[in-house]
Amino acid sequence: MRHLLPLLLLCAVMAMLMLRGYVHSEILADYRVRPEAAADQVPGKILDGGPVVDTRGGQATSMDIPDRRIVLTFDDGPDPRWTPEVLDVLKEHRAHAVFFITGTMASRYPDLVRRMAEEGHEIGLHTFNHPDLSYQSRSRIDWELTQNQLALAGAAGIRTSLFRPPYSSTAEALDNNSWPVVRYVGSRGYLTVLTSVDSEDWQKPGVARIIANSTPPKGEGGIVLMHDSGGDRHQTVQALDRYLPQLQGQGYKFQNLTEALNAPSAHIPVTGAELLKGKAWTALVTASDSLTGVLVVGLAVVGVLVFARFGLMLLLSAAHTRRTRRRGFTWGPDAPVTEPVTVLVPAYNEAKCIENTVRSLIRSEHPIEILVVDDGSSDGTARIVEELALPGVRVVRQLNSGKPAALNRGLANASHDIIVMMDGDTVFEPSTVGELVQPFADPRVGAVAGNAKVGNKDTLIGAWQHIEYVMGFNLDRRMYDVLRCMPTIPGAVGAFRRTALELAGGMSDDTLAEDTDITMAMHRDGWRVVYAENARAWTEAPESVQQLWSQRYRWCYGTMQAIWKHRRAVIERGPSGRFGRVGLPLVSLFMVVAPLLAPLIDLFLVYGLVFGPTGKTIAAWFGVLAVQGACAAYAFALDRERLTPLISLPLQQILYRQLMYIVLLQSWITALTGGRLRWQKLRRKGQVAAPPGQLAAESGGRG
C-alpha cells in the first residue's frame, strides 16, 4: 500500500491537471480558421434564405424571423465577469435571448448556465473547444457536440437542439467547406442558427456603433450576434442597456428563437444516467480547477520556502565562515583541547570496511582510544579487528541489538569524557578527531557535528550524493549552527560530551534516526550543538537506487519520528522551549514540508512544457536551476571542493531529486498509516580505503 498510494496520488493529480488543460483549451484545441471558398455546392435557397437552417431528415430548408421580433444571441460564454452583467440587463428589461455556450466555459461556470435556463433564456451549442469544424473529422464533430451536451446536462439538467458553428456568420456566407458541416450536424438532430445582424461588438467600435449595427432595417426581424465572453465586453453591456428599451419603444419584442418561430422549446430535460454523468463531469472540472488553485498556492509556498532557505543558507553560512575562519579564532577559554578521547565504532557485518576504518583512526594526530563494538556480526567483523592487533584498539562483542544499543555499550566501556562516534564504513583524516573535539573548549557545547563527505563519488549516483552532502547537508549545518538549532549530528562523524549523553539518557531506539533524536534531546537540555567544518570524514554512500532508497527512507521516517517525539518542546520553557519554537519549525519546514511540496515545481514544469507557455516555463526552470547552481558553487567553494561534479547538477534535478520526493512521500504515508519501518542494513563494498588526499599522497610517494 505504501508503494501503491504514491503512484495513485501522482496519477490522480496528473489526471486532474490533464482535465484542466483540456477544459481550458490548452490541449486538443485547434485555432485554424479556413479562408472563404466557393459556394457552388450550397443550395441557392439556403444562400438566399433566412438565418435558421434546418437540414434534419435529409431536407434543406431555412427560416426567417418575423417582423418586429429580435432574437438576441450571445456567443462564446458563459464568462464569470460579463455574463452576469448581460443577464442582469436582460432581466431588468424583461427580454429573452439565446446563449450559444462553449463546453469549456459551461464546464467551468455551470452556475451561470443554470441561471440562463432558470431565467427563461434559451441555450444552444457552440462546440466544446471552439474549433473550425470544416477542418475536423465527423468523429471529432460528434465529440465536440457530445461533450458540449454533457457540460450542459451537468450545469442545467437539459439538452438542446440548437447549434451555431464557430466562426460562422450569415447564411449567404456558407461555402463548400462549411455547408457539409451544417448538413452533417442536421443529420444529428440539430437546428443550425446563423445570424442576420452582426453587432461587431468584438471590435469594440463604441456603444453607439454597436446599437446601430444591431438594429434591423425597416422594422424587420432578425437574429443579432453579440458576445458575452472572449474579452472586454463592457461596451456590449452598456449598448445593451440602451438598445433594449430603445427598440422595445419601437414595438420590437426580444424573444427566444423558438418563441419567435412559435415552435416547441429547444430544451429537453435529461434524467437518469445522462444527468449523473453530466453532474459528475462538472464536479470533476470544478475539482480540477480547485486542485490547480491549491497547487498554485502550494507552489507559491514552496517557492518562498526554497528561496528563503537559499537566502538563509547563503547569509548565515557566510556569517559562520567569517566567525570560524577569522584570525585568532578559538572555540572557548579552554582551547586547545588536547585530552584523549574515545572513538566508538558500532559495527554490524562491516567485514569489507572495518579494516580501512580502524587503520584510518590509528593515524590520528589526537590521542584516542578506539572501541569497536561488534553488534552480533555474522561475517567475522570482530575477528578481523582482533587479528589486526593494532595498539589502542579494543573490541567489545554483544548479541545483535541494534546501533543505539551498540553505542550505549561502547559508552559504558569508554575511558574518556569526550566520545567520538563514527560509522563502520567511514574513514577519518589524521586531523579529523582533533578538529572535531576543539569546540569542547566551550563548556556550553554538548555535541559537535563533523563534515561528512562522500568517498565514492566517481559514479554518477555518487556524484549526485556528493552535491547533496556538500550543498544540502554541510551548508545547512552552517546555517543551523548560527541559528543554534542543529537538527542532526551525522552518524558518520560526531562528538559528544559524556555528561550530555548521560543527561539525555544515552542513545535511544525510539526512532530510526537515533542521531537526530539525541541531537534534539541535547538542545532541549540546554547544550549547544555546533559544526566543525574541518573535521572531515569520508563515508561510503549507497551505489544503487535500491540501497539509496532504503537509506533515505529510514532517514526521512526517522526524522519525522524525532520531530514527533520532541513536539512538546513547542510549549515548554527555557532552552527546550527555544528549540521547540525556533528549531522544530525550521526543521519541519525545511526538511519535511518544503521537500514534500517541492515536486510541484517539477509538476508545473511538465504541465508548462505540455500545455504552455513553454518558453516562460523553460526560462523559469533554468532560473531556479541557476539559483541552485550558485548556492552549490558557493558551498563547494566553502568546502574547498572542485566544481567539476556540478556538471551533473541539471541531471540531478531531473532524476535524483524525483527519487527523493518519492521517498519522502512514502515516509509520510508510512507515518500517517501507522506503519513501522525496520532498520535496514546497507550492503557495503569497502571502496573508501582512505581519505582522497591521503591516497594521492601515498600514491605519489610510491612513485
C-alpha positions as CSV (number, residue, x, y, z in Angstrom):
1,M,0.0,0.0,0.0
2,R,2.9,2.4,0.8
3,H,4.1,1.9,-2.8
4,L,0.7,2.0,-4.4
5,L,-0.6,5.1,-2.7
6,P,2.1,7.5,-4.0
7,L,1.6,6.1,-7.5
8,L,-2.2,6.5,-7.3
9,L,-1.8,10.0,-5.9
10,L,0.5,11.0,-8.7
11,C,-1.8,9.5,-11.4
12,A,-4.8,11.3,-9.8
13,V,-3.0,14.7,-9.8
14,M,-1.8,14.3,-13.3
15,A,-5.3,13.3,-14.5
16,M,-6.7,16.4,-12.8
17,L,-4.1,18.6,-14.5
18,M,-4.8,17.0,-17.9
19,L,-8.6,17.6,-17.3
20,R,-7.9,21.2,-16.5
21,G,-5.7,21.5,-19.6
22,Y,-8.4,20.1,-21.7
23,V,-11.2,22.3,-20.3
24,H,-9.0,25.4,-20.6
25,S,-8.3,24.6,-24.2
26,E,-4.6,24.0,-23.6
27,I,-4.7,20.6,-25.2
28,L,-6.8,19.3,-28.2
29,A,-7.5,23.0,-29.2
30,D,-7.4,23.8,-32.9
31,Y,-7.2,27.5,-33.8
32,R,-7.1,27.1,-37.5
33,V,-9.8,29.1,-39.5
34,R,-10.5,28.4,-43.2
35,P,-10.5,31.2,-45.7
36,E,-13.6,31.8,-47.8
37,A,-14.2,29.3,-50.5
38,A,-16.5,28.8,-53.5
39,A,-20.2,28.2,-52.7
40,D,-21.4,26.3,-55.8
41,Q,-22.3,23.2,-53.8
42,V,-24.6,25.2,-51.4
43,P,-28.3,25.3,-52.5
44,G,-29.3,28.7,-53.7
45,K,-32.4,28.7,-51.5
46,I,-30.1,28.4,-48.5
47,L,-27.8,31.1,-49.6
48,D,-30.7,33.4,-50.2
49,G,-32.8,32.2,-47.2
50,G,-33.1,33.0,-43.6
51,P,-30.6,32.6,-40.8
52,V,-32.2,29.4,-39.3
53,V,-31.1,26.4,-41.4
54,D,-32.8,23.0,-41.0
55,T,-31.1,20.0,-42.6
56,R,-32.8,17.4,-40.4
57,G,-34.4,14.4,-42.1
58,G,-32.3,14.9,-45.3
59,Q,-34.1,18.1,-46.3
60,A,-32.6,21.6,-46.6
61,T,-34.8,24.5,-45.6
62,S,-34.3,27.8,-43.9
63,M,-36.5,30.2,-41.9
64,D,-36.6,33.9,-41.2
65,I,-37.5,35.7,-38.0
66,P,-40.9,37.5,-38.2
67,D,-41.0,41.3,-38.3
68,R,-40.6,43.3,-35.1
69,R,-39.1,40.3,-33.4
70,I,-35.4,40.1,-32.5
71,V,-33.5,37.1,-31.3
72,L,-30.5,38.3,-29.4
73,T,-27.7,35.7,-29.4
74,F,-24.5,35.7,-27.3
75,D,-21.6,33.6,-28.3
76,D,-18.6,32.0,-26.5
77,G,-19.8,32.2,-22.9
78,P,-20.5,32.0,-20.1
79,D,-18.0,34.4,-18.7
80,P,-17.8,35.0,-15.0
81,R,-17.2,38.7,-15.5
82,W,-19.6,39.7,-18.3
83,T,-22.3,37.1,-18.5
84,P,-23.9,38.1,-15.1
85,E,-24.0,41.7,-16.2
86,V,-25.6,40.7,-19.5
87,L,-28.2,38.6,-17.6
88,D,-28.9,41.5,-15.2
89,V,-29.6,43.9,-18.1
90,L,-31.9,41.3,-19.9
91,K,-33.8,40.7,-16.6
92,E,-34.2,44.4,-16.0
93,H,-35.7,44.9,-19.4
94,R,-37.7,41.6,-19.4
95,A,-36.0,40.4,-22.5
96,H,-35.1,36.8,-23.5
97,A,-32.0,35.7,-25.5
98,V,-30.2,32.7,-26.8
99,F,-26.8,31.9,-25.4
100,F,-24.5,29.7,-27.6
101,I,-22.2,28.3,-25.0
102,T,-18.9,26.5,-25.4
103,G,-18.4,23.3,-23.4
104,T,-15.1,24.6,-21.9
105,M,-16.8,27.6,-20.3
106,A,-20.0,25.8,-19.3
107,S,-18.0,23.1,-17.6
108,R,-16.1,25.8,-15.5
109,Y,-19.1,28.0,-14.7
110,P,-22.2,25.8,-14.5
111,D,-24.0,28.1,-12.2
112,L,-24.2,30.7,-14.9
113,V,-25.7,28.2,-17.4
114,R,-28.2,27.2,-14.8
115,R,-29.1,30.8,-14.3
116,M,-29.7,31.3,-18.0
117,A,-32.2,28.4,-18.1
118,E,-33.9,29.4,-14.9
119,E,-34.4,33.0,-16.2
120,G,-36.1,31.7,-19.3
121,H,-33.3,32.1,-21.8
122,E,-32.6,29.5,-24.5
123,I,-29.3,27.7,-24.7
124,G,-27.5,26.4,-27.8
125,L,-24.3,24.6,-28.5
126,H,-21.2,26.3,-29.8
127,T,-18.9,23.2,-29.6
128,F,-16.7,22.3,-26.7
129,N,-13.3,23.7,-27.7
130,H,-14.5,26.2,-30.4
131,P,-12.6,24.7,-33.5
132,D,-13.4,25.4,-37.1
133,L,-15.4,22.3,-37.8
134,S,-14.6,22.3,-41.5
135,Y,-11.2,21.1,-40.5
136,Q,-12.5,18.3,-38.3
137,S,-13.5,14.7,-38.9
138,R,-17.0,13.5,-38.2
139,S,-15.9,11.7,-35.1
140,R,-14.3,15.0,-33.8
141,I,-17.6,16.9,-34.6
142,D,-19.5,14.2,-32.7
143,W,-17.1,14.6,-29.8
144,E,-17.4,18.4,-29.7
145,L,-21.2,18.1,-29.7
146,T,-21.4,15.3,-27.2
147,Q,-19.0,17.0,-24.7
148,N,-20.9,20.2,-25.1
149,Q,-24.2,18.4,-24.3
150,L,-22.5,16.7,-21.3
151,A,-21.5,20.1,-19.9
152,L,-25.0,21.5,-20.4
153,A,-26.6,18.5,-18.8
154,G,-24.3,18.8,-15.8
155,A,-24.9,22.5,-15.5
156,A,-28.7,22.8,-16.1
157,G,-30.0,19.3,-16.4
158,I,-31.1,19.8,-20.1
159,R,-30.1,19.0,-23.7
160,T,-30.6,21.4,-26.6
161,S,-31.3,21.1,-30.3
162,L,-29.8,24.5,-31.2
163,F,-26.4,24.7,-32.7
164,R,-24.2,27.5,-34.1
165,P,-20.9,26.7,-35.8
166,P,-17.8,28.6,-34.6
167,Y,-16.6,31.4,-37.0
168,S,-20.0,31.4,-38.8
169,S,-22.0,34.5,-39.8
170,T,-24.9,34.8,-42.2
171,A,-26.5,32.2,-44.5
172,E,-25.0,33.8,-47.6
173,A,-21.5,33.3,-46.2
174,L,-21.9,29.5,-46.3
175,D,-19.5,27.8,-48.7
176,N,-18.3,24.4,-49.9
177,N,-16.3,23.9,-46.7
178,S,-18.9,24.9,-44.1
179,W,-22.0,23.5,-45.8
180,P,-21.1,19.8,-45.3
181,V,-20.7,20.6,-41.6
182,V,-24.2,22.1,-41.5
183,R,-25.7,19.1,-43.3
184,Y,-23.9,16.6,-41.0
185,V,-24.9,18.4,-37.8
186,G,-28.5,18.5,-39.1
187,S,-28.4,14.7,-39.6
188,R,-27.5,14.5,-35.9
189,G,-30.8,16.3,-35.0
190,Y,-29.6,19.9,-34.6
191,L,-31.1,23.1,-36.0
192,T,-28.3,25.4,-37.2
193,V,-28.7,29.0,-36.1
194,L,-26.7,31.6,-38.1
195,T,-27.1,35.4,-37.9
196,S,-28.7,38.1,-39.9
197,V,-27.4,41.1,-38.0
198,D,-23.8,41.4,-36.6
199,S,-23.3,43.9,-33.8
200,E,-19.5,43.7,-34.4
201,D,-19.1,44.2,-30.7
202,W,-15.9,42.2,-30.8
203,Q,-14.2,45.1,-32.5
204,K,-15.2,47.5,-29.6
205,P,-16.5,50.2,-32.0
206,G,-18.3,52.1,-29.3
207,V,-21.7,51.9,-27.8
208,A,-23.5,54.0,-30.5
209,R,-22.0,51.9,-33.3
210,I,-23.0,48.6,-31.6
211,I,-26.6,49.8,-31.3
212,A,-26.6,51.0,-34.9
213,N,-25.1,47.7,-36.1
214,S,-27.7,45.6,-34.1
215,T,-30.8,47.4,-35.4
216,P,-32.6,45.6,-38.2
217,P,-33.7,47.8,-41.2
218,K,-37.3,49.0,-41.6
219,G,-38.9,47.0,-38.8
220,E,-37.7,43.6,-39.9
221,G,-37.0,40.8,-37.6
222,G,-33.6,39.2,-37.2
223,I,-31.0,37.3,-35.2
224,V,-28.5,39.6,-33.7
225,L,-25.0,38.4,-32.9
226,M,-23.3,39.6,-29.7
227,H,-20.7,38.2,-27.4
228,D,-20.7,37.7,-23.6
229,S,-17.2,36.3,-23.5
230,G,-13.8,36.4,-25.2
231,G,-12.5,39.7,-23.9
232,D,-13.6,43.0,-22.5
233,R,-17.4,43.3,-23.1
234,H,-18.2,46.5,-21.2
235,Q,-19.3,48.2,-24.4
236,T,-21.7,45.3,-25.1
237,V,-23.3,45.6,-21.7
238,Q,-23.6,49.4,-22.0
239,A,-25.0,49.2,-25.5
240,L,-27.5,46.5,-24.4
241,D,-28.8,48.7,-21.6
242,R,-29.7,51.4,-24.1
243,Y,-30.6,49.2,-27.1
244,L,-33.3,47.1,-25.3
245,P,-35.6,49.9,-24.2
246,Q,-34.9,51.9,-27.4
247,L,-36.2,49.1,-29.7
248,Q,-38.9,48.0,-27.3
249,G,-40.2,51.5,-27.5
250,Q,-40.4,50.9,-31.3
251,G,-42.5,47.8,-30.9
252,Y,-39.8,45.2,-31.0
253,K,-40.0,42.0,-28.9
254,F,-36.9,40.3,-27.7
255,Q,-37.6,36.5,-27.6
256,N,-36.0,33.1,-27.6
257,L,-35.7,31.5,-31.0
258,T,-38.5,29.0,-30.5
259,E,-40.7,31.8,-29.1
260,A,-40.1,33.9,-32.2
261,L,-40.8,31.0,-34.5
262,N,-43.7,29.8,-32.4
263,A,-42.1,26.4,-32.1
264,P,-41.6,23.9,-29.3
265,S,-38.8,24.6,-26.8
266,A,-35.3,23.5,-27.9
267,H,-34.7,22.3,-24.3
268,I,-35.1,18.7,-23.4
269,P,-34.8,17.6,-19.8
270,V,-32.3,14.9,-19.0
271,T,-32.6,12.3,-16.3
272,G,-31.0,9.1,-15.1
273,A,-27.5,8.1,-16.1
274,E,-27.2,11.0,-18.5
275,L,-27.9,13.5,-15.8
276,L,-25.5,11.7,-13.4
277,K,-22.7,11.7,-16.0
278,G,-23.2,15.5,-16.5
279,K,-23.2,16.2,-12.8
280,A,-20.1,14.1,-12.4
281,W,-18.4,15.9,-15.2
282,T,-19.0,19.4,-13.9
283,A,-17.9,18.2,-10.4
284,L,-14.7,16.8,-11.8
285,V,-14.0,20.0,-13.6
286,T,-14.7,22.1,-10.5
287,A,-12.4,19.8,-8.5
288,S,-9.6,20.1,-11.1
289,D,-9.8,23.9,-11.0
290,S,-9.8,23.8,-7.2
291,L,-6.9,21.4,-7.1
292,T,-4.9,23.6,-9.5
293,G,-5.6,26.6,-7.3
294,V,-4.4,24.7,-4.3
295,L,-1.3,23.5,-6.2
296,V,-0.6,27.1,-7.3
297,V,-0.8,28.2,-3.7
298,G,1.4,25.3,-2.7
299,L,3.9,26.2,-5.5
300,A,4.0,29.8,-4.1
301,V,4.6,28.4,-0.6
302,V,7.4,26.1,-1.7
303,G,8.9,28.9,-3.8
304,V,9.0,31.2,-0.8
305,L,10.4,28.4,1.4
306,V,13.0,27.4,-1.2
307,F,14.3,30.9,-1.8
308,A,14.1,31.7,1.9
309,R,16.2,28.6,2.6
310,F,18.7,29.6,-0.1
311,G,18.8,33.1,1.3
312,L,19.3,32.0,4.9
313,M,21.9,29.4,3.9
314,L,24.0,32.0,2.0
315,L,23.7,34.7,4.6
316,L,24.2,32.6,7.7
317,S,26.8,30.2,6.3
318,A,28.8,33.3,5.3
319,A,28.5,34.6,8.9
320,H,29.6,31.2,10.2
321,T,32.6,31.1,7.9
322,R,33.7,34.7,8.8
323,R,33.4,33.8,12.5
324,T,35.3,30.5,12.5
325,R,38.0,31.5,10.0
326,R,38.9,34.8,11.3
327,R,42.5,35.2,12.6
328,G,42.9,34.2,16.2
329,F,39.5,32.4,16.5
330,T,39.2,29.9,19.3
331,W,36.1,27.9,20.4
332,G,36.5,28.8,24.1
333,P,38.6,29.6,27.1
334,D,40.0,26.1,27.4
335,A,41.4,25.9,23.8
336,P,43.1,24.0,22.6
337,V,41.5,20.7,23.7
338,T,44.3,18.1,24.0
339,E,42.8,15.5,26.3
340,P,42.4,11.9,25.0
341,V,39.0,10.9,23.6
342,T,37.2,7.6,23.0
343,V,36.2,6.8,19.4
344,L,33.2,4.4,19.2
345,V,32.8,2.4,16.1
346,P,29.5,0.4,16.1
347,A,29.9,-2.4,13.5
348,Y,27.4,-4.9,12.1
349,N,28.7,-7.0,9.2
350,E,31.3,-4.5,8.2
351,A,34.0,-7.0,7.2
352,K,34.6,-5.2,3.9
353,C,35.1,-1.8,5.5
354,I,36.2,-2.2,9.1
355,E,40.0,-2.6,8.4
356,N,40.1,0.7,6.5
357,T,38.1,2.4,9.2
358,V,40.3,1.3,12.1
359,R,43.6,1.9,10.2
360,S,42.5,5.5,9.4
361,L,41.9,6.0,13.1
362,I,45.3,4.9,14.3
363,R,46.8,7.6,12.1
364,S,45.0,10.2,14.2
365,E,47.1,13.2,15.3
366,H,45.0,13.4,18.5
367,P,45.3,10.9,21.3
368,I,42.4,8.4,21.1
369,E,41.1,5.2,22.4
370,I,39.4,3.1,19.7
371,L,36.5,0.9,20.8
372,V,34.9,-1.3,18.1
373,V,31.5,-2.6,19.3
374,D,30.6,-5.7,17.3
375,D,26.8,-5.9,17.2
376,G,26.4,-9.6,16.6
377,S,28.1,-9.6,13.1
378,S,28.0,-12.9,11.2
379,D,30.8,-12.1,8.7
380,G,33.8,-12.1,11.1
381,T,34.0,-8.3,11.6
382,A,35.2,-8.6,15.2
383,R,37.8,-11.3,14.3
384,I,39.2,-9.0,11.5
385,V,39.8,-6.2,14.0
386,E,41.3,-8.5,16.6
387,E,43.7,-10.1,14.1
388,L,45.0,-6.6,13.2
389,A,46.3,-6.4,16.7
390,L,46.6,-2.6,16.4
391,P,47.6,-0.6,19.5
392,G,44.9,1.3,21.4
393,V,42.1,-0.7,19.7
394,R,39.6,-2.8,21.8
395,V,36.8,-5.0,20.6
396,V,33.5,-5.4,22.6
397,R,31.1,-8.1,21.4
398,Q,27.4,-8.2,22.0
399,L,24.4,-10.0,20.6
400,N,22.7,-8.2,17.8
401,S,20.7,-5.4,19.5
402,G,20.8,-2.5,17.1
403,K,23.0,0.5,16.6
404,P,21.7,2.5,19.7
405,A,22.4,-0.4,22.0
406,A,25.9,-0.8,20.5
407,L,26.7,2.9,21.1
408,N,25.4,2.7,24.7
409,R,27.5,-0.4,25.2
410,G,30.5,1.5,23.9
411,L,29.7,4.4,26.1
412,A,29.7,2.2,29.2
413,N,33.1,0.9,28.3
414,A,34.7,4.2,27.3
415,S,37.6,5.5,29.3
416,H,37.3,9.2,28.5
417,D,34.9,12.1,28.9
418,I,34.7,13.1,25.2
419,I,33.1,10.5,23.0
420,V,33.5,10.5,19.2
421,M,31.1,8.3,17.2
422,M,31.6,7.2,13.6
423,D,30.2,4.5,11.3
424,G,32.0,1.3,10.4
425,D,32.1,2.3,6.7
426,T,33.8,5.7,7.3
427,V,37.4,6.8,7.3
428,F,38.9,9.8,9.1
429,E,41.7,12.1,8.1
430,P,44.6,12.2,10.6
431,S,43.4,15.7,11.8
432,T,39.7,14.8,12.0
433,V,39.4,13.9,15.7
434,G,41.5,16.9,16.8
435,E,39.4,19.3,14.8
436,L,36.2,17.6,15.9
437,V,36.8,18.0,19.7
438,Q,38.1,21.6,19.7
439,P,34.6,23.1,20.2
440,F,34.5,21.4,23.6
441,A,36.8,24.2,24.7
442,D,33.5,26.0,25.3
443,P,31.8,24.3,28.3
444,R,28.4,25.1,26.9
445,V,29.0,22.8,23.9
446,G,27.5,19.3,24.3
447,A,27.9,17.9,20.8
448,V,29.8,18.6,17.6
449,A,28.8,17.7,14.0
450,G,31.6,17.0,11.7
451,N,31.9,17.4,7.9
452,A,30.7,14.1,6.3
453,K,31.8,13.7,2.7
454,V,31.1,11.1,0.0
455,G,34.2,9.0,-0.5
456,N,32.9,7.0,-3.6
457,K,31.9,10.0,-5.7
458,D,33.3,8.7,-9.0
459,T,30.0,7.2,-10.1
460,L,27.0,9.3,-11.3
461,I,24.8,8.4,-8.3
462,G,27.9,9.1,-6.0
463,A,28.4,12.5,-7.6
464,W,24.8,13.4,-7.0
465,Q,25.1,12.4,-3.3
466,H,28.4,14.4,-3.2
467,I,26.5,17.5,-4.3
468,E,23.8,16.8,-1.8
469,Y,26.2,16.4,1.1
470,V,28.2,19.5,0.3
471,M,25.3,21.7,-0.5
472,G,22.3,20.3,1.3
473,F,23.9,19.0,4.5
474,N,27.1,20.9,5.2
475,L,25.7,24.3,4.1
476,D,22.6,23.6,6.1
477,R,24.7,22.8,9.2
478,R,26.5,26.2,9.0
479,M,23.1,27.8,8.9
480,Y,21.7,25.8,11.8
481,D,24.8,26.4,13.8
482,V,24.3,30.2,13.6
483,L,20.6,29.7,14.5
484,R,21.6,27.4,17.4
485,C,19.2,24.6,16.3
486,M,21.4,22.0,14.6
487,P,19.0,19.1,14.0
488,T,21.4,16.2,13.5
489,I,24.8,15.1,14.4
490,P,25.7,12.8,11.5
491,G,26.4,9.2,12.4
492,A,29.5,9.2,10.2
493,V,31.3,11.9,12.3
494,G,30.1,13.4,15.6
495,A,31.4,14.0,19.1
496,F,29.6,14.2,22.4
497,R,30.4,15.3,25.9
498,R,29.8,12.2,28.1
499,T,27.9,14.2,30.7
500,A,25.5,15.5,28.0
501,L,24.9,12.0,26.7
502,E,24.2,10.6,30.2
503,L,21.9,13.5,31.0
504,A,19.9,12.7,27.8
505,G,19.7,9.0,28.8
506,G,22.1,7.8,26.1
507,M,21.2,6.8,22.6
508,S,17.5,5.9,22.2
509,D,15.9,3.3,20.0
510,D,12.6,5.2,20.0
511,T,13.2,6.3,16.4
512,L,15.1,5.1,13.4
513,A,17.2,8.3,13.4
514,E,19.0,8.0,16.7
515,D,21.4,10.7,15.8
516,T,18.6,13.2,15.2
517,D,16.9,12.1,18.3
518,I,19.9,12.6,20.6
519,T,20.7,15.9,19.0
520,M,17.2,17.3,19.7
521,A,17.4,15.9,23.2
522,M,20.6,17.8,23.9
523,H,19.1,21.1,22.6
524,R,16.2,20.6,25.0
525,D,18.7,20.0,27.8
526,G,20.3,23.4,27.1
527,W,23.5,22.3,25.4
528,R,25.0,24.0,22.4
529,V,25.4,21.9,19.3
530,V,28.0,23.2,16.7
531,Y,29.5,22.4,13.4
532,A,33.3,21.8,12.9
533,E,33.8,22.2,9.1
534,N,37.4,20.9,9.2
535,A,36.6,17.7,10.9
536,R,36.2,15.7,7.6
537,A,35.1,12.1,7.4
538,W,34.8,10.1,4.2
539,T,31.9,7.7,4.0
540,E,30.8,5.1,1.5
541,A,27.5,6.3,0.0
542,P,25.0,3.8,-1.5
543,E,25.8,2.9,-5.0
544,S,22.4,1.5,-6.2
545,V,19.0,3.1,-6.3
546,Q,17.6,0.3,-4.0
547,Q,20.3,0.9,-1.4
548,L,19.9,4.7,-1.6
549,W,16.1,4.3,-1.3
550,S,16.5,2.2,1.9
551,Q,18.9,4.7,3.5
552,R,16.8,7.8,2.7
553,Y,13.6,6.2,3.6
554,R,14.9,5.4,7.0
555,W,16.4,8.9,7.4
556,C,13.1,10.6,6.4
557,Y,10.9,8.5,8.5
558,G,13.3,8.7,11.5
559,T,13.4,12.5,11.3
560,M,9.6,12.6,11.4
561,Q,9.6,10.3,14.4
562,A,12.1,12.5,16.2
563,I,10.1,15.7,15.4
564,W,7.0,14.0,16.8
565,K,8.8,12.7,19.8
566,H,10.1,16.1,20.8
567,R,6.9,18.0,19.9
568,R,6.2,19.1,23.5
569,A,9.2,21.4,23.3
570,V,7.0,23.8,21.5
571,I,5.1,24.6,24.7
572,E,7.9,24.2,27.2
573,R,10.0,27.0,28.7
574,G,13.8,27.6,28.8
575,P,16.2,26.1,26.3
576,S,13.7,23.4,25.4
577,G,11.0,26.0,24.5
578,R,13.5,27.9,22.5
579,F,14.4,24.9,20.4
580,G,10.7,23.9,20.2
581,R,9.6,27.3,18.9
582,V,12.7,28.0,16.7
583,G,14.4,24.7,15.8
584,L,11.4,22.4,15.3
585,P,9.5,24.7,13.0
586,L,12.6,25.3,10.9
587,V,13.5,21.7,10.7
588,S,9.8,20.8,9.9
589,L,9.6,23.5,7.2
590,F,13.0,22.9,5.5
591,M,13.3,19.1,6.0
592,V,9.8,17.8,5.8
593,V,7.2,20.3,4.4
594,A,9.3,22.0,1.7
595,P,10.6,18.8,0.2
596,L,7.1,17.4,0.3
597,L,5.8,20.4,-1.7
598,A,8.9,20.7,-3.9
599,P,7.6,18.2,-6.6
600,L,5.1,20.9,-7.5
601,I,8.0,22.7,-9.3
602,D,8.6,19.7,-11.5
603,L,4.9,19.0,-11.9
604,F,4.2,22.5,-13.2
605,L,7.4,22.2,-15.3
606,V,5.9,19.2,-17.1
607,Y,2.5,21.0,-17.3
608,G,4.0,24.1,-18.8
609,L,6.1,22.1,-21.3
610,V,3.0,20.2,-22.5
611,F,0.3,23.0,-22.3
612,G,2.4,26.1,-22.4
613,P,3.7,28.8,-22.2
614,T,6.7,26.6,-23.0
615,G,9.2,29.4,-23.3
616,K,8.4,31.0,-20.0
617,T,8.3,27.6,-18.3
618,I,11.8,26.7,-19.5
619,A,13.1,30.1,-18.5
620,A,11.6,29.8,-15.0
621,W,13.1,26.3,-14.6
622,F,16.5,27.4,-15.7
623,G,16.2,30.4,-13.4
624,V,15.6,28.2,-10.4
625,L,18.5,25.9,-11.6
626,A,20.8,28.9,-11.8
627,V,20.0,29.9,-8.2
628,Q,20.7,26.3,-7.1
629,G,23.9,26.3,-9.1
630,A,25.1,29.5,-7.5
631,C,24.3,28.1,-4.0
632,A,26.1,24.8,-4.9
633,A,29.1,26.6,-6.2
634,Y,29.3,28.7,-3.1
635,A,29.0,25.6,-0.9
636,F,31.8,23.8,-2.9
637,A,34.0,26.9,-2.6
638,L,33.5,26.9,1.2
639,D,34.4,23.2,1.4
640,R,37.3,23.8,-1.0
641,E,35.9,21.2,-3.4
642,R,36.4,21.1,-7.1
643,L,33.4,22.3,-9.1
644,T,33.6,19.5,-11.7
645,P,30.8,17.4,-10.1
646,L,28.4,20.3,-10.6
647,I,28.2,19.5,-14.3
648,S,25.7,16.8,-13.3
649,L,23.5,19.2,-11.3
650,P,20.8,19.6,-14.0
651,L,20.5,15.8,-14.4
652,Q,20.4,15.5,-10.6
653,Q,17.4,17.9,-10.5
654,I,15.6,15.9,-13.2
655,L,16.3,12.3,-11.9
656,Y,17.8,12.2,-8.4
657,R,15.5,14.7,-6.8
658,Q,12.4,12.9,-8.0
659,L,13.6,9.8,-6.2
660,M,14.0,11.8,-3.0
661,Y,10.5,13.1,-3.5
662,I,9.0,9.7,-3.7
663,V,11.0,8.5,-0.6
664,L,9.7,11.5,1.4
665,L,6.1,10.9,0.2
666,Q,6.4,7.2,1.1
667,S,7.7,8.2,4.6
668,W,4.7,10.5,5.1
669,I,2.3,7.7,4.1
670,T,4.1,5.2,6.4
671,A,3.8,7.7,9.3
672,L,0.1,8.5,8.5
673,T,-0.9,4.9,8.2
674,G,0.9,3.9,11.4
675,G,3.4,1.7,9.6
676,R,6.6,0.6,11.3
677,L,9.8,0.7,9.3
678,R,12.7,-1.7,10.2
679,W,16.3,-0.6,10.5
680,Q,17.8,-1.8,7.2
681,K,21.5,-2.7,6.8
682,L,23.1,-1.4,3.6
683,R,25.5,-3.6,1.7
684,R,29.0,-2.1,1.7
685,K,31.8,-2.7,-0.9
686,G,34.7,-1.3,1.1
687,Q,35.6,1.2,-1.6
688,V,36.6,4.0,0.7
689,A,40.0,2.9,1.8
690,A,41.5,6.2,2.9
691,P,40.8,10.0,2.5
692,P,41.3,11.1,-1.1
693,G,44.2,13.4,-0.2
694,Q,46.0,10.7,1.7
695,L,45.5,8.2,-1.2
696,A,47.0,10.7,-3.6
697,A,50.0,11.4,-1.2
698,E,50.7,7.7,-0.8
699,S,50.4,7.1,-4.5
700,G,52.9,9.9,-5.2
701,G,55.3,8.6,-2.5
702,R,55.3,5.1,-4.0
703,G,56.0,6.5,-7.5
